[in-house]
Amino acid sequence: MSSPNQLGQVKRKMGRRRKRVAIGDGVPNPRKEEKTPAPPRKEKKKKTDIGKMFINISIGLCIFSLIWFFYALYMRSSLARRVVTLHPSPRVLDANSSSPAVSPERYWGTYRPQVYFGMKTRSPRSVVTGLMWMRQFAEMDGNLRHTCEQGDHLLGYGWLMHDGVSFGVQEVHDRDFTLTTEFVKRMGGDHGGDWTWRITAKQHSTAASAPVISLMFYTATDVQGSLQAHVEEKNRLSTVTGTSEELGNFKITFGKPTAGEGASGKYARYNYLQTKSPGLDKLTDIVKNSLNHKFDFSPPKGEKRFYFAVDSYKVTNHQNQQKDLKMESDFVVHQVTVQTPFQIEVLFESGSFRERPNQLVGSMLTDELEKRKVAFDEKFESTFGLQAKGFTSSQIKFAKAALSNMLGGMGYFYGQSVVQSVYNEHPVLYPEGLLFTAVPSRSFFPRGFLWDEGFHQLLIRKWDTQLTKEVIAHWLDLINIEGWIPREQILDDEARSKVPSEFIVQHNKNANPPTLFLALQELLEQLNAQPELSQTMIPLLRRLYPRLQIWFEWFNTTQAGPMANSYRWRGRDKDTNLFLNPKTLTSGLDDYPRASHPSADERHVDLYCWMTLASGIMANVARILGEPHLVYENTHRTLSNNDLLNELHWSENLHAFSDYGNHTQAVSLQQEKVFVPPGQPRHQFPVTRLVRSFRKAPKLQYVNALGYVSLFPFLLQILTPDSPKIEHILQDIQDPERIWTPYGLRSLSHSDPLYMKRNTEHDAPYWRGPIWININYLAVRALHHYGSIEGPYKKKAATLYQDLRTNLINNVYKQYMETGYIWEQYNDSTGRGQGSHPFTGWSALTVLIMAEEY
């Protein structure tokens, strides 16, 4: 039991516990409230938490910004690299496809179209050979001929025969003499075999006296390889021996001049030059700078006269005194000075050709040349049948020259384009590439042009299908990862030396008409007609296909228009103040009138038609290869729908197909007004220019410029045979006040406000009236097509076909006979040839018009 004392202690303890609990439950404690008030302590803690939060957010934003900054840098760098990144699919051509082991018959060739006569191999750093000449004792000094120049004012030059492989005959008509350059190749050994040149000089009947001419035969290495000159009789260079990685050992022998085959030798003077070259584009300058007038020409029965000859050349290096690898390139010149008439032969012999039956010179060369000429004539007639069609021998000779100039103008180029995208601050170099291609003009455009090449291959394929396959493959092997091909191939120093600086940089937003699809269309039709070709054609198509896919996709996305299924050329001139109508170089039709004020609202009918053609070819290729083809078929079906075409591009006002955009026709070039303060000298202020003014504000409308662009749905045969639009087109074609002339179809209607108007004070009209053969070829082809199939316009098309074909053939032939040249374009009022010459690119399509091969 508990005692009273114990009970009292328990009660006291319980009381104390209750008191503590009561205090803990919130009973006021005055002394504690006075010491530390609670609210101020909570506010300080809250401020501390918000500060930390802001610091953390700031740190996070900084980290995010840095990550985004470096990611943006990476992406920009990545996007900048895309323009110079080649497409990753296997190349169409193997790396050694042009080597002498794989293609010995095509290894050597006249692959230097920019010179009057020269040869090289189809290899990146080829040893090159060539010919320069000059007339001695002429009234004007400095008449050295080497590169094809319109300023040389030659009476005519070009290949009369060239089979594209093994031989050629060319005539060069200088002012009072003619040079005939011939070559023949002979297979043997491991490096493309031997070849021989024969140069024959004859004075013109109108020459007052027999000219004295200096021929300068040269050979040069390009960085790799070496040459050794072998001199006899003091100054006569008898041979040059050399070696290179691609040719092995070789020897070049220079024959002495004679009066002709089997004739005795002639009096001649000899000189030579052996030096170093800083680049193949400097060869002409080196020879000019080495000339000396101290040498005498003293024939037995003539007076002593001093002539110009190569003497010495001091190599200088201007690149900060640093050694330039190209300064290691050897350059040797053999000069022979002789009075016409004469003949000289030059023999190249490969060191690996060990069982040579004889030297290809003299009568052996003559016999071989005659065999090749006969074979060429037979193949030409079996291919084109012009004799069977009743053409005269003179007309057939003209047609052979047109074909031969295209084949003899093919070039093999190696180097890097200069390109730029919006992600590149400055232009950059494209990857090194090889290009085997025809060229539009040896004098003015001796390089590859994308939109020209499709037309070139229409003629070349008819002559040599293998050549066309190789050329198409070379072009598509240049495509980058985006699907873009630089439209103008300016690959080396020689090419760049012929191009104004403003045209050198290629921009990856800019297209060019995909005319290679025209050549592909021909190949597919050939395959359809000759199924046995599938063993070689199908593997080629399979390797081409991924590149064709990305090329088509690039067009379909980067050149898309503002509306579904519409298209717009990018790259129009932006300085609208200086151009009467800003050019569209990318379309290939340069100054042809488009919307007066370039904008993203434009729709271009010619590009629409090119895409219609391309989608059909893509569907066909995919179907042949067993690849998915429905996307291409659907695209082609949509674009081929004439109702859609009419909706996007038919102008009821003009009754013709037309571009659409922000446009006004009330434009003109006016003299710029420059304010000169009173008393100030005028010469201190800018020279007045012609600038554009417009009397009426532009608005969205059809451009209504009647000409080549209007004809594209007809030219590319997109219109159905019963389309009522054909009637309007045929009326426009045959109307002399619009497109028809006695010489061919003019590029812009005679009644158009911009007909033959200058685009700037310095730019003469280009596609604003003159006659162009490539578009006329498409017109003849289209008239033949619509005149051969059932439809309400069959008879009318057939009649126009005959008339246009006759006019074109007669005029191009007439101008060739009168001037010695095939021309870039023809005057629509007189028929006279004008522009670049010789222009045996697409103007040579006259041969197909003669042969009626479409």
C-alpha positions, 0 to 999 in steps of 0.5 A: 500500500502507498503511504500518504507521503508517496501519494502526495509526491505522485500528485505533485509530479502529475501536476508538473507534467500537466503544466508542461503540456499546457504550456506546450499546447499554446498557453501564452508565455510573456517572457518568451514573446518578448525575447524572439518574435516569430514573424521577422524570422519567417520573412528572412527565410522566405527572402533567402529562398527566392534569391537562391531560386533566382540564382539557380534559374540564372545558372540554368539559363546560362548553361542552356544558352551556352548549349544552344550557342554551341549547338547553333555553331555546330549546326551552322558549321554542319550546314555550311559543310553540306554544300561541299559534301558529295553524295554518299552513294557509290559513284556511277563511274569507278575511279579508274574508268577513264584509265588506259587499262579500262578505256585505252581507245579514249585515253588520249584525245583532243580534250583541250577545247579551249586551244586551237589544237592540242591533246591530253589524256583523260587523267587528273594531271595529264601531260599536255601537248599543243600548237601555237603559231604566228605569222612572221614579217606581218604588218602587226606584231603580237599575232600569236595564236594559241587559245581560241579567241574571237578577237583573233578574227580568223576567217573560220576554224573547226573540225571537218571530221572527228570520230570522237575517238581515234582521228580528226581533221581540222582546218584553221583559216587565218588571214592569208593562209590555212593550217590543216591539223590532222591526227591519228591514234594507234593502240598498243602498250599499257598507256593508250598507244601512239599518235601522230600529228600532221600540220599542213600550211597553204597560202590563200590564193589572195595572198600577195606573197607566200607567208612565213610562219612559225609553228610552236609545238609544245609539251608541258607537265602539270605538277607531276612528271618530267621532260627532257629536251634533246637538241641537235644542229645547235637549235633544232629540238629533235625529240622530247623524252619524258616520264609521268605517273600516268604515262610511264616513259614516252618520246615525242619526235619532231619531223623536219618540214617538207613541201609535202609527203615524199617531197624534199625538205625546206629551208627552215630556222629552229628555236626552242625553249625549256623552262618551268611553268606556274600553270597551264593557263600561263603557257601563252604568256610564257611564250610571249615573254620569251620572244626575241627579235634577234634571229635572222631568216635567210633563205638561199634565194631571199633577203635576210630578215629578222624574226621573232622566236622563243629565246629564254624565260626567267621563272619568278615566284611572286607568292611571298617567295614561297616555293609553288609546286606548280613551278615544278611543271616542265614546259618545252617548246619547239619552234620551226619557222618556214615559208608556205607551203609546207608539211610537218609531222609530230610523233608521240610514242609510248614507252610501253608499246614494245611491238610496234610494227612501224612508225606512223609517219609518211605514207603509213600515216596517209594510208591510215588517215584515208582508212579513218576518213572512209570509215567516218563517211560510212558511219555518218551516212548509216547514222544520219542518212543525209545522202539518202534524203537528197542533201547535196555534198556541200550540205553533208560536209556542213553536217559532218563539220557540225557533228565533228566540232561537237565531238572535237570540242569535248573536254576532260577537266579536273579541279574544284568549283568555287561555291557558296551557300547561305551558311558560308560567310565566304565562298569555299572550294567544292571537292576535287572532281573530274568532268568529261563533257561537251562544251558550248563554244571553244572560244567563249564557253570552253567548259561544262554547262549543265543546261547545255549538256542535255542538248549536246547529248541528243546529238552525241547519243545518236553517234556514240551511245557509250560517250553519252553514258559516260558524260551523264555519269560524270555530271551526276557524280558531281552531285552533293549530299543536298542534291545540287549540281553546280550549273557551270563547271569552272574547275581549273586555272585554264577555265577560270582564266576565261570567266569574269570574276562575278560568274565564278562563284556557284550558289547552291540555291540556284538550279539550271534546267534538268536537260539531262532528262532529255538524254535519259529519255533517249536512252530509255527509248533505245532500251525499249526498242533494243531489249538486248541492251539491258545487260549494259543499260540496267547496271548503269541506271541502277548506279544513276538512280540514287543520284537521280532521286536526290536531284529530283527531290532537290528540284521539287523542294528548293524550287517549289512555288507558292502554290501546290504543284507550282515551281519558281526559279531561284536566283533572279537578279535582286538589284531591280533598279538597274535592270529593265527586267531582272534576269533569271540566269538560272532558267537558262533564258537569262533576260527573257521577260519575267515578273518585273518585280521578283518575289516569292509569289512567282510561278514559272511555266517553263520550270513546271514543264521541266518537272513534268518531264523529269517526273515521268522519266523518274517513274520510268527508271524506277519501274525498269529497276523494280524500285517504288515508282508510285510517288513519281507516277502520281507526281507525273500524273498530277503535273500532266493534268492539262486542267492544272496547267491551265489553272496555274499558267493559262492567261486568257488575256494573252491566250497563251501560257505565261508566268505569274508574279508581281508585274507591270509592263510600264517600265523603261530605262531612264537617265539617272538624275544626279544633283550637282550643287551650283559652283561645284565641278561635275566630275566630282559627282557620280556618272549618270547611269540608266536606271529603271523607272515604272509608270504604273505600280506592279501587281500580281498578274500573268506576265503576258510575255509571248515567246519561248517560255509560252511554248514550253507545254507544247515544246515538251509535249505535255499538252494532249493532242486534242487540247484546244490550247494547241490551236492558239500556240500554232497560230502564234508560231506561224504569225510573223508579227509574233514568233515566226520568221523565215529563219526560225522561231524568234525568242520573243514576240515582235509585238512584245513591249520588251522585244529587242530592248536592252536590259541595262545600258551595257546588256544587249538583248539576248533572249528577246528576239534572236533565234536559238537553235536548241528551242527551235529543235524542241519546236520542230520535234514537237511539231513532228510529234503532234503532226504524226499522231491523231488529233484535230491539229495534226495536219496544221502541225505537219505543215508547220513542221516542214516549213520550220525545218526547211527554214532552219536548215537553209539559214544555218547552212547559208550562214556557215557557208558565208561566214565559216561558222556555226553561231550561238544565235541568229538575227530574227530580221536578217538571219545573220549569225551573231554572238559566240562563234564557233558555237557547235554546242546545241546549234549543232542540233541542226544535224538531227533536224536534217536527219529528222531524228527526234 
